[in-house]
Amino acid sequence: MLSSKLILDLSWVLGGPFGGQLLAQLGAEVIKIETLDGDYARQIPPVTDTSDSPFFLSVNRGKRSVAIDLKSPEGKQAFDDLVRKADAVIYGFAPSVPKRLGVDFETLRHINPRIVVAQIVGLDDKGEYADAPAFDLMLQAMSGVMSITGQEGGKPSRVGYQVADLAGGLYLALSTTAAMVKALTTGEGAHIQISLFDAQVAMLTWQAQSWLGGGPAPQATGARHAMIAPSDIYLAADGKWIALAPTGEAFWRKLCETIGQAELADDDRFKDGASRIRNVGELTQALSAAIATRPSAEWLSIFKAGRVPAAVVMNVDEALQHPLIEARQMVETVSKRKGDATVRMLGNPFKYADMPELAYPPALGADTEEALTRIAGYSSARIAELSQAGVIRTATAATVSTTQGNAA
């Protein structure tokens, strides 16, 4: 799909690298441009002499690593020589950094008029928030996401994974792809900016629209849907939680029949969607009492036969062993960089013909020499000169282990 596209990924840690990995999963060649010390994510625990950081591994599959000192004139020139052949550059620097490094759109477009520069910022690129730190927890707090997550009347909760960073990466990958498509026809690049704050606010969708339309401010309701009932989790006899989401009248009636309480469907308190929301407390009591009478496996069998939308609430380890994981190839066995060792990693969520087989994430600087030779046309002598000057880090200088390479 993007097999002819070359992306230079200067981002680090999570959001930007996640966006870069999505582009690799879509078939692009993604070169991770790192400092000589490498992406900080390489150090995030747990890390050992034989195991790389799960944090780093999770968002850098299928990429190549080129280590360059962009602050040196020779390093910047090497980067520019890669930009001449690239289709896009992505990064997540603070707003003042790109121009200082000479990687801003206005500078790069003079090197390559069709280059796409996609930038993640935390909050804003100007004004009082331009240099403010913007970590995932802060963004979930500022955007209102934490206020609608957690138990009703309880302490605000963060979403269990870094939703702010990852949503920013999704928007980054989507916008980069769209801008590269436009460049195919116009020959002109584009500058795209994604604010992690904007992305979180945008994902509020109907909750935000409800308030903007004059409704009350949304509040946390636990697992229960604020607008649809029943849509909640209920405790089965074996202590496992069952999620029920019989949206629509047909599914609602089917649920009532399946639990042996068909009369609930015609009860004035629950006869339609609006009534069920008004009387959600009583509805919850009735369904909780019913679900508590049988173990979860028995209920799932009953609900499956009756085509009632239901699922057991699983832990992450249980979810990763679900039959769908194998059916959808969402866990793959990948060979590590050296030897016969393998590791299981998440698969590609994009399913299409000629999907690339993404390799294990690269060692720091593992592809510097190859990329500068193939893409920038550098000679072996020039690469050796830059390496000896400490401008680049090559595979021969990098250690095999990501951890050891970063600690050097």
N, C-alpha and C positions, 0 to 999 in steps of 0.2 A: 504493500500500500504506500509506504513512504521509503521504499527500498533505495531510491536514488537520492535521498536527502541526507545531507551532512549537517549535524547539529553540534555546536560547541557548547558544552554545559559547564559554566563556571560556578554553578550554585553549590551549596554545601549543606550538610546536616540532613534535612528531611523534605520540606515542601518542594523546593526547586528540583532536587534530585529525583523525587517521586515523579514530577512532571517530565523530567528527562527520561526516566525509565519507561513511562507511558509511551513516549515517542519511539523508544527502542522497541517496545512491544508492538508498535505499529509498523515496524520495519526499518526505521531510520538508522543510519550509522550515528551513534552518539559518542562523542569524544569528551570525556570528563577532563577539563582543564583544572589541574590542582596546583597549589603552591608546592614548594619543594618539601614542606612538612606534611602535606596531604590534608584531606578533608578531616575536620575535627571528629566527624562521626566515626572514623576508624578507631577512635579511642574509647567510645562509649561502652561501658561494661554491659554484659560480661565479656571479657577478652582474655584469652590465654595464649600461650606459645603455639598452640595447635588449632585454636578456634578464633575466627575473626568476629568482630562485633556484629551481632544480629541486626542492630540498628543500621549499620552501614550496608550489610548484605541485602537488606530488605528493599533498598531503593536504588541499587546500582548494578543490577544484572544486565548483561548484554552490552555494557559500555566498555570503552577503551580508556586508559589513563595516560594523559600527557602531563608531565610536571614541568612547569615553567615559572620562572621568577618574572612576573609581569612588571615589577617595579624597576627592572633594569632595561636599558635601551635595547640590548640585544634580545632579551626575552620578549619585550613588547613587539619587536620586529618579527620574531618567530611566530607570535600569536597572529599578527597582521597577515603574515604569509599563509596561515591556515584560513583566516577569514576570507581571503580572496576566493577560495574554492568552496566556502561553506554556504549553507542556505539560511541558517539561523544561529543566533547566539542567545543563550538564556542565562540569567543570573538573578541573585537575590541580595545584592549589595545594598547598604544604606544609600539613600538618594544622592548624597554628595560624592560617593566613591566612583561611579562609572566615569564621570568626566575627568576626575583626577587620574584615573588609571588609563584614560584614553580608550575606553571600551563603550562609551556612550554612542547612541545611534548616529548623531551628527558626524562624529569622527569615523565610525565604521562604514557609513554609507559612502564616504569618499573613497574608501578602499574597495568596496563592493556595493554598487548601487542597488542590488536586489536583496541585500541582506535584511533579514528580519531580526530585530532585537526585542526580546520579550523579557520584561523585568518584573520581579516580585518586590513590592515594598510592604512594610508592616502595616502602617497606618496611612501615611500620606507622603508625598514627595516635596512638600513645601509647608511653610508655616510652623507653628509651635510643635506639631507632631512629626515633623520630618525626621528628626534624629531620636525620637522616643523609642526605647526598646519595645519589641512587640513579640512576646513569646505566646505559645499556643494558649496557655491558661489565661493570660491577659485578654487575648482576643475573644475567647469564649465568654469571658466575663463582660467585656465592653460591648459585645454585639447583642447581648440578651440571651444567648444560647444557654448559659448556665441557669438563668431564671426560669426556663421552661424544662429543665432537666432535673430529675430527682423526684422524691416523694412529695405529695401535696402537703404544703405547710411545713416542709422540712428544710434542711440546709441545702442551698444551691449545690448542684453537682456538675462536674465536668463530664463531657462525653468520654467514654472509656478509651478511645484512641485519639490521636492528635488531629481532630477534625478540621481545625483552622488551617494548619499547615497542609494537610492532604487536599482539602478543597481548593486551596490556592494552587497546588500543583496541577489539579485537574483543569482549572481555568487556564493555567499557563499552557498546558499541552494543547488544549482545544484552540486557544487563540493563536498559538504558534502555527498549528496546522492550517488554520484558515488563512493566515497571512501568507504562508508559503504558497498556498493555492492561488491567491490573488497575484503574487509575484510571478507566477508562471505565465499569466496573461498580460500583465502590465510591465513586467521587467523592473518594477520598483519595489523596494523593500518597505518595511513599516516598523514603527516603534509601538510596542504594546506595553501597557503597565497594568499589573494586577495587584491590587491592595488586598492583603489578607483580611483586613477589616471589611472591605467591600464584599468580598466573597462570602464571609459569614453572614452579613446582613442580607445579601441576595438569597441565601439558602433558607432564610426564615419564611419565604414564600407566603403561604396562606395565613400564617400567624401574624406576619407584618401587615398583610393586606387587610386582615380583619380589624386591626387597630386603626390603620389609616382610613378605613371606611366608617369609623365612628364607634367601633366595638370596644369592649374592655381590653385592658392589657392582658395578653396570655399569661397563664401561670403554669407551674409544674403540676402534673397530674400523675406522676409515676409512670407505669406502663400503659395507663389508660389513655385512650385517644380523647382529646377534649371536645371533638365535634361529632364523633360517631360512637354509638353504643349498641351492642357490646363490642368492645375492642380493648382487651385487657388480659392480664395473666391471672390464673387461678391455681390454687394449690391442690394437687392430687393426693390420694391416700398414701402414696409412697414418699411424699416429701418433695416431689419434683413439681415445677411450675409448668402449666400448660397455657400457651398463648392461643386465644380464640379471637378470630376476626371475621365473623359472619356478616360482612357488609352487604346491605341490601335486604329487602323483605324476603326474598326467596331463601337466602342463606339463613336468615333469622328464624324462619319457620322450620327449616330443616334442622337447625340446632335444637330447637325446642322439642321436636319429635324425637331426635336422636338421644337426648338425655331423659326421655320418658316424661316430659312435662309439656305436651303439646298445648295445654291450656294457657301457658304463658304468652303464646303468640297473639292471643285475642284478649289478654288482660288489658283493661283500659290504661293502666300505667305504662304498658310497653307496646301498645298497638302500632306505633309508628316511630320513625327515627327521632322526631322532636320529643315525643313522650318518653322515650327511653333515656334521652339525655337529661330531661327534667327529673326523672326518677332513677338516676343512675346508681344512687346509693342502695335502693331497694333491689334493683336489678343485680347489682354486684353480690348482695347477700344471697339472693336466690341461686345464682349460678355458682357461687362459691360453695354453697351447701351441696349442690348436686355433684360438682367435680370432686369434692372431698370424699365421695363414696367409693371411688375406684382408683386403682393405681394408674400411673400415666400411660404405660404400655397398652393396657386394656382400653383406655379412652382413645388412644391414637388409632387402634385397630377399629374401634367403633366409628370414630369420626372419618377415617379413611373410607370405610364402607359406605358411609352416608354422604360422602363428599362435602364435609363440613371443614372450612378453613381452620386448621389447627396445627400446632407444632409444640414440641417440648422445648423449653428454654435450656440451651446447651452451654456448657463451658467451652472455652476456645479449643481445648484438647479434644473434646467430644465432637465439636463442629468439624475439626480437621480430619476426623475419621468417619464422617458421614458418607454413605454410599455415593452421594452426588460428587464428592471430591474426586473420586476415581473416575466417575462417569464424565465429568466435565474437565478432567485433567488439570485440576487446580492445585495439585501438589506434584512436583516433578523431582526426579533424582538427578542431580547435577554433579559432574566431575569437578573436583577442586583443581586449583591451578597446577599442582604438581603431584605426581604419583597416582595411585589408584583410589585414593580416598574420595568418597562422595558425600553429598549432603542433600537433604530434602529441602526444597524451596517452593514458594508459592508459584503457581503457574500463571499463564497469560489470560487475563479476562476477555481479551479480544479474540474472537474466533473467526478465522477467515482462511482462505486458501493460501498456501505458501507462507504460513506463519513462520517467523524465524525461530531457531532454537537458541535461546539466550544463554550465553556462557556465564560461568561463575564471575562475580565482580572482580575487576582487575587489581593487581598489585600496584602500588604507587609507582608511576612512571613506567609501567610495563610496556607501553606502546609509544613512548616519546620518539624513539629512533625511527620506528616503522612509519608513524604518521608524518613526521617531518620529511622523511624521504619520499613517501608515496604522494602526499598531498602538497607539500611545500617545495618539493624538488631539491632538498638539501643533500649535499654530498656527505659521505662518511667522515671526511676530514672536517667539514664544518660542524657536524654533530659532535665529534670528539672535542673540538675546540670549545664549543658552548658548554659541554659537560665538564671539561677541565676548569673552565672559568666559573663554574657554579651557577650557571644561568638556567640549565635544564637538568633533569634527573632522568636517567635512562634505565632500561631493564637491568643492565649489568651493575648499576649502582644500587638499584632497589633490591631489598631482600624479598624472599619469597613470601613470607608472612605479611599480611596487611598490618598486623600489630607491630611487628618488628620494623617494617618499612616506615611506619608513622613515627615510631619512637626514635628513629635514627636522627 
